Amino acid sequence: MDNYEAIQALHKSLPAFSPYVPASLLPSIALTLLASTFALAFYFSTLPKDTFPLRETAVASIASILGGFGVVALFCSVGVNV
């Protein structure tokens, strides 16, 4: 039981959690990332078809990454902490 009490005392002595990114910036970050995703998806749809799709793969990968982070920022801005 001493171990539990020591952990509980340590827990009470730690400072409160503070995020690296302020919650007030999350809607702006989400809007920027999702708008960039939309723009890259539009650009991806207008690319000429190549035999070796290196540029298509790069644009789609960047759009996917931006979209993923944008959705997480959007969820966190409305209170769904993922």
JOLINHU-V190523 format. One record per residue. N is the residue number from 1. RES is the residue in one letter. PHI is phi as a letter, one per 40 degrees, with the letter a starting at -180 (999 if undefined). Layout:
BEGIN
n res phi
N RES PHI
N RES PHI
END
This chain:
BEGIN
n res phi
1 M 999
2 D c
3 N c
4 Y c
5 E c
6 A c
7 I c
8 Q c
9 A c
10 L c
11 H c
12 K c
13 S c
14 L c
15 P c
16 A c
17 F c
18 S b
19 P c
20 Y c
21 V b
22 P c
23 A c
24 S c
25 L c
26 L c
27 P c
28 S c
29 I c
30 A c
31 L c
32 T c
33 L c
34 L c
35 A c
36 S c
37 T c
38 F c
39 A c
40 L c
41 A c
42 F c
43 Y c
44 F c
45 S c
46 T b
47 L c
48 P c
49 K c
50 D b
51 T c
52 F b
53 P c
54 L c
55 R c
56 E c
57 T c
58 A c
59 V c
60 A c
61 S c
62 I c
63 A c
64 S c
65 I c
66 L c
67 G c
68 G c
69 F c
70 G c
71 V c
72 V c
73 A c
74 L c
75 F c
76 C c
77 S c
78 V c
79 G h
80 V c
81 N c
82 V b
END
